[in-house]
Amino acid sequence: MKGALVSDTQARTAEQIEADITATRARLASTVDELVDRAHPKNVARRQVEQAKAQVFDERGQVRTQKLVAVGGAVVGVLGMLLMIRRLVGRR
């Protein structure tokens, strides 16, 4: 099998190899540009805002009341626990 690989490589011309290298460089440059774009802070922030909006609004742009009620209930529960702990600690 190795012999077939070597003969295929030897059958290629220098121009073909250079063309392959050029194409590979172009793909690599494109990939690097895409990664830089994805990692740019503004783009990261934009994606985070979009994800947050998707949690609050449905596809039609209407508020997801069930999620808001659940989050609100959790916040009220945590605040209630903190107030109880503060009251218990304050008695001592």
Summary of the structure (lengths in Angstrom):
residues: 92
radius of gyration: 29.1
end to end distance: 81.0
largest distance: 88.0
contacts: 168
relative contact order: 0.04
helix: 86%
strand: 2%
